[in-house]
């Protein structure tokens, strides 16, 4: 029997968007000698293993393979704790095996969970073994001196000793309600703040700062499986805009079993706990107001729980949370970021130190007296560079074309780079060696042109078929277009699926407009109070720019596709501007912002109980009667982020208005929709819909490569 050759949709799904086999989650030991990372064994293997590389020679050693650790099905989700399933959904984690790990301060021991069991691995010896503690185990973390491991088990924070004995540190009060958990991040922290953890070891390992989360104030929603009427719906505590959040507090638990200490701050004025960091220089945290216009960085006395305000920031729109902040230098100086004079600046002890023409994106690491950070020129958000600040000034670590980031410790820097002219990602070690990538080569090659953004509110990329003869091409807009995400970047792999659509006979146009990150404070805040108008306006502006510059776009046949916020914009486009857009595919769209979570939605639109007009103006439901173009709605019925009610309510409104449309429900799929068969056929289904809707049925057929 002859094997069927891969098509790109099949390869893209099978390799999880060409990410399998690439190194990931790279960290550096405190002495700078060991590079720790995860990687699967092949480009189509979803099971991650734990590896260590020598920083000087590049020699790699496998230290933990789930298949060798008595895990029968390391790629199955059936045995995973609910907390781990939720973490993977919040982190958009689609791989399996070892998907997260934590190390001691020296980087000599790693802890990780597999199928709800706890494992530790010696990163010098290369020996991994289980600790047979009571589980299920979630988010295990060794203490800094490598004497024991803390982990979450359900509602409890537990301590596992190296002899496999264990005990409960926090959450053992039998009188506490079942809505209370210890050591885990609440929904909005993980989904919107990028805080995926709920506890932090002290540097000496003698205490832990622990989050207590009570979800009793949060309304319950229910996610059912319509394909299985016998299955009970799953309740979720979903803090929808305008309703109550979880009650989150912070407590210091000494390991010696003495009484815990409550951390005191004005939780009424600052209910959001955005970040916590505990180093030898001190314990600090970021807290934020409900409207996100005010933020405080507080210092915490771990012996009393008393707090002191170190830094205050306020913005009439919102204060942006910057990954990696706050931190303390060894001498106690505070490292923060804030928007000052139109740019996001690096702040040292309250003073901006980075140039005003750089937009700081994240703090990578702090040393004794230096800070490594990621930034881009404010006039070019298509690149990201790595910089290092010290009292002596700034130096570039990686400032060439492309998207760069880094892992830093012990005087060693590992640079992660992706370029638009090279496939995949590359990790370069201090000695000049690179971590090996086992990822497959894509079956498409991007033919992409990034148009000049000088004097414009948009950054636009255009992809054309490789065999294009200059004749008019139907257009496919392919945006995300929303806050906190970019599509137009100098990275080869960012354009693979778009190029596949281009090779089917489209000019694919991708536009980053106002509201997307990287181009300054005012640019990001242009969506304040309105998630619809300027975003759609910029999509149209980018389309017309591409048409003017290339001269081969057929503006009488323009489709648009998108997922999540991109799905929202796709549906909005055909509802509001059918003169420009002729068909739309809207995947997992947020059609009614009153159905989305507090932290994200209220940042841009305010509280719906106080600012109903902003929600009405950004909702798709009142526009249902305006539909005159083909619209395909796609939604995972198990989505607990943008719940399927968004699509179902829009579909109901369209039906009530007598407007034909199509709905594709994805049974059992979440917001990621990462099932291999589903992912492959979703691309094919969208292509078929666009061809049919734009009258292109005979344009081309997919031929396996």
Residue pairs with C-beta under 8 A, 6 or more apart in sequence:
4 704
5 704
5 705
6 14
6 443
6 704
6 705
7 443
7 702
7 703
7 704
7 705
8 442
8 443
8 444
8 496
8 500
8 705
9 500
9 679
9 680
9 681
9 683
9 684
9 702
10 680
10 704
11 18
11 440
11 442
11 443
12 18
12 442
12 496
12 497
12 500
12 679
12 680
12 683
13 676
13 677
13 678
13 679
13 680
13 683
14 44
14 676
14 680
15 21
15 43
15 44
15 439
15 440
16 46
16 94
16 95
16 674
17 493
17 496
17 497
18 43
18 423
18 424
18 439
18 440
18 442
18 493
18 496
19 95
19 439
20 40
20 42
20 43
20 44
20 45
20 46
20 95
20 438
20 439
20 440
21 39
21 40
21 41
21 42
21 43
21 44
21 45
21 437
21 438
21 439
21 440
22 39
22 424
22 425
22 437
22 438
22 439
23 37
23 38
23 39
23 51
23 425
23 427
23 435
23 436
23 437
24 37
24 38
24 39
24 48
25 37
25 38
25 100
25 101
26 35
26 36
26 37
26 407
26 414
26 416
26 427
26 435
27 35
27 36
27 37
27 103
27 107
27 407
27 409
28 34
28 35
28 36
28 55
28 107
28 407
28 408
28 409
28 410
28 412
28 413
28 414
29 35
29 36
29 103
29 106
29 107
29 108
29 123
29 409
29 410
30 105
30 106
30 107
30 409
30 410
31 106
31 107
31 410
32 55
32 409
32 410
32 411
32 412
32 430
33 54
33 55
33 56
33 410
33 412
34 52
34 53
34 54
34 55
34 107
34 123
34 124
35 52
35 53
35 54
35 55
35 407
35 412
35 414
35 429
35 435
36 50
36 51
36 52
36 101
36 103
36 107
36 110
36 123
37 50
37 51
37 52
37 53
37 427
37 435
38 48
38 49
38 50
38 51
38 98
38 99
38 101
39 48
39 49
39 51
39 435
39 436
39 438
40 46
40 47
40 48
40 49
40 95
40 97
40 438
41 47
41 49
41 65
41 438
42 438
43 438
43 439
43 440
44 440
46 75
46 94
46 95
46 96
46 97
47 66
47 67
47 74
47 75
47 95
47 96
47 97
48 66
48 95
48 96
48 97
48 98
48 99
49 62
49 64
49 65
49 66
49 97
49 98
50 62
50 63
50 64
50 65
50 98
50 101
50 110
50 112
50 121
50 128
51 60
51 61
51 62
51 63
52 60
52 61
52 63
52 123
52 126
53 59
53 60
53 61
53 429
53 433
53 435
54 60
55 412
55 414
55 429
55 430
55 431
56 429
56 430
56 431
57 431
57 433
58 429
58 431
58 433
58 434
58 435
60 435
60 436
61 126
62 126
63 110
63 121
63 122
63 123
63 126
63 127
63 128
64 98
64 110
64 112
64 119
64 121
64 128
66 74
66 97
66 98
66 114
67 74
69 114
69 119
69 128
69 130
70 130
71 114
71 115
71 117
73 79
73 115
74 96
74 97
74 114
74 115
75 96
75 97
76 96
76 115
77 85
77 96
79 115
79 116
80 88
80 115
80 116
80 136
81 113
81 116
81 135
81 136
81 137
81 138
81 153
81 154
83 138
83 139
83 152
83 154
83 184
84 113
84 116
84 136
84 138
86 190
87 93
87 100
87 138
87 139
87 190
87 196
88 94
88 99
89 640
89 641
89 670
89 671
89 672
90 187
90 190
90 191
90 196
91 190
91 196
92 672
93 99
94 672
94 674
97 114
98 112
98 114
100 112
100 113
100 139
101 110
101 111
101 112
102 110
102 111
102 112
102 139
102 140
102 141
102 142
103 109
103 110
103 111
103 123
103 142
104 142
104 143
104 144
104 145
104 146
105 144
105 145
105 146
105 203
106 146
107 123
107 409
108 122
108 123
108 124
108 146
109 120
109 121
109 122
109 123
109 142
109 146
110 120
110 121
110 123
110 142
111 118
111 119
111 120
111 121
111 140
111 141
111 142
111 149
111 151
112 119
112 121
112 140
113 119
113 137
113 138
113 139
113 140
113 151
116 135
116 136
116 137
116 138
117 130
117 132
117 135
117 136
117 137
118 130
118 131
118 132
118 133
118 135
118 137
118 140
118 149
118 151
118 160
119 128
119 129
119 130
119 131
120 128
120 129
120 131
120 142
120 149
120 162
121 127
121 128
121 129
122 128
131 149
131 160
131 162
131 164
132 164
133 151
133 158
133 160
133 164
133 165
133 166
134 153
134 158
134 166
135 153
136 153
136 154
137 151
137 152
137 153
138 151
138 152
138 153
138 184
139 151
139 152
139 183
139 184
139 197
139 198
140 149
140 150
140 151
140 160
141 149
141 150
141 151
141 197
141 199
141 201
142 148
142 149
143 149
143 150
143 201
143 205
144 201
144 202
144 203
144 204
144 205
145 204
145 205
147 162
147 205
148 159
148 160
148 161
148 162
148 205
149 159
149 160
149 162
150 157
150 158
150 159
150 160
150 169
150 183
150 199
150 201
150 208
151 157
151 158
151 160
152 158
152 181
152 182
152 183
152 184
152 198
152 199
154 181
155 171
155 176
155 178
155 180
155 181
155 182
156 168
156 169
156 170
156 171
156 172
156 182
156 183
157 168
157 169
157 170
157 171
157 182
157 183
157 199
157 208
157 210
157 253
158 166
158 167
158 168
158 169
159 166
159 167
159 168
159 169
159 255
160 166
169 208
169 210
169 253
169 255
170 182
170 183
170 208
170 210
170 212
170 251
170 253
170 260
171 180
171 181
171 182
171 183
177 214
177 216
179 214
179 215
179 216
179 237
180 212
180 213
180 214
180 216
181 198
181 212
181 213
181 215
182 198
182 199
182 210
182 211
182 212
182 213
183 198
183 199
183 210
183 211
184 198
184 211
184 213
185 195
185 196
185 197
185 198
185 211
185 213
186 211
186 213
186 215
186 245
186 246
186 248
187 218
187 236
187 237
187 238
187 239
187 246
187 597
188 239
188 245
188 246
188 272
188 597
188 598
188 599
188 600
189 195
189 196
189 198
189 248
189 272
189 273
189 274
190 196
191 597
191 599
191 600
191 641
192 597
192 599
192 600
193 272
193 274
193 275
193 321
193 599
194 321
194 323
195 273
195 274
195 275
198 210
198 211
198 213
199 208
199 209
199 210
199 211
200 208
200 209
200 276
200 277
200 278
200 283
201 207
201 208
201 278
202 208
202 209
202 278
202 283
202 302
203 278
203 279
203 280
205 255
206 254
206 255
206 256
207 252
207 253
207 254
207 255
207 302
208 252
208 253
208 255
209 250
209 251
209 252
209 253
209 263
209 276
209 278
209 283
209 300
209 302
210 250
210 251
210 252
210 253
210 260
211 248
211 249
211 250
211 273
212 248
212 249
212 250
212 251
213 246
213 247
213 248
214 246
214 247
214 248
215 237
215 246
216 247
217 244
217 245
217 246
217 247
218 237
218 238
218 239
218 243
218 244
218 245
218 246
219 237
219 238
219 239
219 240
219 243
219 244
220 235
220 236
220 237
220 238
221 235
221 236
221 238
221 240
221 643
222 233
222 234
222 235
222 236
223 233
223 234
223 236
223 637
223 638
223 639
223 640
223 643
224 231
224 232
224 233
224 234
224 637
225 231
225 233
225 637
225 638
225 667
225 668
226 637
226 665
226 667
227 637
227 667
227 668
236 640
237 246
238 597
238 640
238 643
239 245
239 246
239 597
239 598
239 599
240 594
240 595
240 596
240 597
240 598
241 593
241 594
241 595
241 596
241 597
241 598
241 601
241 602
241 605
241 607
241 608
241 615
242 594
242 598
242 602
242 607
242 608
242 609
243 598
245 271
245 272
245 290
245 598
245 599
248 267
248 271
248 272
248 273
249 262
249 263
249 267
250 262
250 263
250 273
250 276
250 285
250 300
251 260
251 261
251 262
251 263
251 305
252 260
252 261
252 263
252 300
252 302
252 305
253 260
254 260
261 302
261 303
261 304
261 305
262 305
263 285
263 300
263 305
263 307
264 305
264 306
264 307
265 285
265 287
265 296
265 298
265 307
267 287
269 289
269 294
270 287
270 288
270 289
270 294
270 295
270 296
271 287
271 289
271 290
272 287
272 288
272 289
272 290
272 292
272 599
273 285
273 286
273 287
274 285
274 286
274 287
274 288
274 295
274 321
275 285
275 286
275 321
275 325
275 326
276 283
276 284
276 285
276 286
277 283
277 284
277 285
277 326
277 327
277 328
278 284
278 302
279 327
279 328
280 330
281 328
281 329
281 330
281 331
281 332
282 299
282 300
282 328
282 332
283 299
283 300
283 301
283 302
284 297
284 298
284 299
284 300
284 310
284 326
284 327
284 328
284 334
285 297
285 298
285 300
285 326
286 295
286 296
286 297
286 298
286 321
286 325
286 326
287 295
287 296
287 298
288 294
288 295
288 296
288 319
288 321
289 295
290 598
290 602
290 607
291 318
291 602
291 606
291 607
292 318
292 319
292 599
292 602
292 603
293 314
293 315
293 316
293 317
293 318
293 319
294 312
294 313
294 314
294 319
295 312
295 313
295 314
295 319
295 321
296 309
296 311
296 312
296 313
297 309
297 310
297 311
297 312
297 326
297 334
297 336
298 307
298 308
298 309
298 310
299 307
299 308
299 310
300 306
300 307
301 307
301 308
310 326
310 334
311 326
311 334
311 336
311 347
311 350
313 319
313 336
313 338
315 339
317 525
317 528
318 525
318 528
318 603
318 604
319 338
319 339
320 339
320 344
320 524
322 336
322 337
322 344
322 360
322 361
322 362
322 363
323 361
323 362
323 363
324 362
324 363
324 364
324 365
324 373
325 335
325 336
325 337
325 363
326 334
326 335
326 336
327 334
327 335
327 363
327 366
327 371
328 334
328 335
328 366
329 335
329 348
329 366
329 367
329 368
329 369
329 371
330 367
330 368
330 369
331 368
331 369
333 348
333 349
334 347
334 348
334 349
334 350
335 346
335 347
335 348
335 363
335 366
335 371
336 347
337 344
337 345
337 346
337 347
337 360
337 363
338 344
338 345
338 347
338 352
339 345
339 521
340 347
340 352
340 356
341 352
341 356
342 356
342 378
342 520
342 521
342 522
343 356
343 357
343 358
343 359
343 360
343 378
343 520
343 521
344 359
344 360
344 361
344 520
344 521
345 352
345 353
345 354
345 356
345 358
345 360
346 352
346 353
346 354
346 360
346 363
346 371
346 373
346 389
347 353
348 371
348 389
353 389
354 360
354 373
354 375
354 387
354 389
354 394
355 394
356 378
357 377
357 378
357 379
358 375
358 376
358 377
358 378
358 387
359 375
359 376
359 377
359 378
359 381
359 517
359 518
359 519
359 520
360 373
360 374
360 375
361 373
361 374
361 375
361 376
361 384
361 517
361 518
362 373
362 374
362 405
363 371
363 372
363 373
363 374
364 372
364 373
364 374
364 386
364 405
364 406
364 407
364 408
365 371
365 372
365 406
365 407
365 408
365 409
366 372
367 408
369 390
369 391
370 388
370 389
370 390
371 388
371 389
371 390
372 386
372 387
372 388
372 397
372 406
372 408
372 413
373 386
373 387
373 388
373 389
374 384
374 385
374 386
374 387
374 404
374 405
374 406
375 384
375 385
375 387
376 382
376 383
376 384
376 385
376 518
377 383
377 385
378 518
378 519
378 520
379 453
379 454
379 519
380 453
381 459
381 486
381 488
381 489
381 512
381 516
381 517
381 518
381 519
382 450
382 459
382 486
382 488
382 489
382 490
383 401
383 402
383 403
383 404
383 489
383 490
384 402
384 403
384 404
384 405
384 489
385 396
385 397
385 398
385 399
385 404
386 396
386 397
386 398
386 399
386 404
386 405
386 406
386 413
386 415
387 394
387 395
387 396
387 397
387 399
388 394
388 395
388 397
397 404
397 406
397 413
397 415
398 404
398 406
398 415
398 417
400 417
400 419
401 419
401 420
401 490
402 417
402 418
402 419
402 420
402 490
402 491
403 417
403 418
403 419
403 489
403 490
403 491
404 415
404 416
404 417
405 415
405 416
406 413
406 414
406 415
406 416
407 413
407 414
407 416
408 414
412 429
412 430
413 430
414 427
414 428
414 429
414 430
414 435
415 427
415 428
416 425
416 426
416 427
417 425
417 426
417 427
417 428
418 424
418 425
418 426
418 490
418 491
418 492
418 493
418 494
419 490
419 491
419 492
420 446
420 448
420 450
420 490
420 491
420 492
421 492
422 492
423 441
423 442
423 492
423 493
424 437
424 439
424 492
424 493
425 437
425 493
426 434
426 437
427 434
427 435
428 434
429 435
442 493
442 496
443 705
444 496
444 499
444 500
444 503
445 466
445 499
446 463
446 492
446 495
446 496
446 498
446 499
447 463
447 464
447 465
447 466
447 499
447 502
448 461
448 462
448 463
448 495
448 498
448 499
449 461
449 462
449 463
449 464
450 459
450 460
450 461
450 488
450 490
451 459
451 460
451 461
451 462
451 545
451 546
451 549
453 459
453 460
456 541
456 545
457 513
457 514
457 523
457 534
457 538
457 541
458 511
458 512
458 513
458 538
458 541
458 542
458 545
459 488
459 511
459 512
459 513
459 519
459 542
460 488
460 509
460 510
460 511
460 512
460 542
460 545
460 546
461 487
461 488
461 495
461 509
461 510
462 507
462 508
462 509
462 510
462 546
462 550
463 495
463 498
463 499
463 501
463 502
463 507
463 508
463 510
464 473
464 502
464 507
464 508
464 550
464 552
465 473
465 502
465 503
465 504
465 505
465 506
466 503
468 552
470 552
471 552
472 552
472 553
472 554
473 505
473 506
473 507
473 552
473 553
473 554
474 505
474 506
474 507
474 554
474 557
474 558
474 559
474 694
474 696
474 699
475 506
475 507
475 508
475 509
475 543
475 547
475 553
475 554
475 555
475 557
475 558
475 559
476 501
476 502
476 506
476 507
476 508
476 509
476 558
476 559
476 560
476 561
476 690
477 508
477 509
477 510
477 511
477 539
477 543
477 558
477 559
477 560
477 561
477 570
477 573
477 581
478 487
478 498
478 501
478 508
478 509
478 510
478 560
478 561
478 562
478 566
479 487
479 510
479 511
479 512
479 539
479 560
479 562
479 566
479 569
479 570
480 486
480 487
480 516
480 562
480 563
480 564
480 565
480 566
481 487
481 511
481 512
481 513
481 515
481 516
481 535
481 538
481 539
481 562
481 565
481 566
481 569
482 515
482 516
482 531
482 535
482 564
482 565
482 566
482 568
482 569
483 515
483 516
483 517
483 524
483 527
483 565
483 604
484 517
485 516
485 517
485 565
486 512
486 516
486 517
486 518
487 494
487 510
487 511
487 512
488 510
488 511
488 512
495 510
497 683
498 508
498 510
499 508
500 683
501 508
501 687
502 508
504 687
504 699
504 700
504 702
505 696
505 699
505 700
506 559
506 690
507 546
507 550
507 552
507 553
509 542
509 543
509 546
509 553
511 538
511 539
511 541
511 542
511 543
513 534
513 535
513 537
513 538
513 539
513 541
513 542
514 523
514 524
514 526
514 527
514 534
514 535
514 538
515 523
515 524
515 526
515 527
515 531
515 534
515 535
516 523
516 524
517 524
526 534
527 534
527 535
527 604
528 604
529 604
529 605
529 606
529 611
529 614
530 605
530 614
530 617
530 618
531 568
531 593
531 604
531 605
531 618
532 572
532 576
532 617
532 618
533 617
535 569
536 569
536 572
536 573
536 576
536 577
539 560
539 569
539 573
540 577
540 580
543 553
543 555
543 558
543 580
546 553
547 553
547 555
555 580
556 582
557 582
557 694
557 695
557 696
558 580
558 581
558 582
559 581
559 582
559 583
559 584
559 585
559 690
559 693
559 694
560 569
560 570
560 573
560 574
560 581
560 583
560 584
560 585
561 570
561 584
561 585
561 586
561 587
561 686
561 690
562 568
562 569
562 570
562 585
562 586
562 587
562 589
563 587
563 588
564 587
564 588
564 589
564 590
564 642
564 671
565 590
566 587
567 585
567 586
567 587
567 588
567 589
567 590
567 634
568 586
568 589
568 590
568 591
568 620
570 584
570 585
570 586
570 587
570 589
571 584
571 586
571 589
571 591
571 620
571 631
571 633
571 650
572 620
572 623
573 580
573 581
573 584
574 581
574 582
574 583
574 584
574 627
574 628
574 629
574 630
574 631
575 620
575 623
575 624
575 626
575 627
575 631
576 623
576 626
578 626
578 627
578 628
578 629
581 629
582 629
582 630
582 693
582 694
583 629
583 630
583 631
583 689
583 690
583 693
583 694
584 629
584 630
584 631
584 632
585 632
585 634
585 686
585 689
585 690
586 631
586 632
586 633
586 634
586 647
587 634
587 635
587 673
587 682
588 634
588 635
588 636
588 639
588 642
588 646
588 647
588 671
588 673
589 620
589 633
589 635
589 642
589 646
589 647
589 650
590 596
590 642
590 646
591 619
591 620
591 621
591 646
591 647
591 649
591 650
592 619
592 620
592 621
592 646
592 649
592 650
593 601
593 605
593 608
593 615
593 618
593 619
594 608
594 615
594 619
595 643
595 645
595 646
595 649
596 642
601 608
605 611
605 614
605 615
605 618
606 614
608 615
616 622
620 650
621 649
621 650
621 653
624 650
624 653
624 654
624 656
624 657
624 659
625 657
625 659
627 654
627 657
627 659
627 661
629 693
630 661
630 662
630 689
630 692
630 693
631 654
631 661
631 662
632 661
632 662
632 663
632 664
632 686
632 689
633 647
633 650
633 651
633 661
633 662
633 663
633 664
634 647
634 663
634 664
634 666
634 682
635 642
635 644
635 646
635 647
635 648
635 663
635 664
635 665
635 666
636 644
636 666
636 668
636 669
636 670
636 671
636 672
636 673
637 644
637 665
637 666
637 667
637 668
637 669
638 668
638 669
638 670
639 669
639 670
639 671
640 670
640 671
641 670
641 671
642 671
644 665
647 663
651 661
651 663
654 661
662 689
664 685
666 673
666 678
668 675
669 675
669 678
673 679
673 682
684 702
687 702
690 696
691 697
691 699
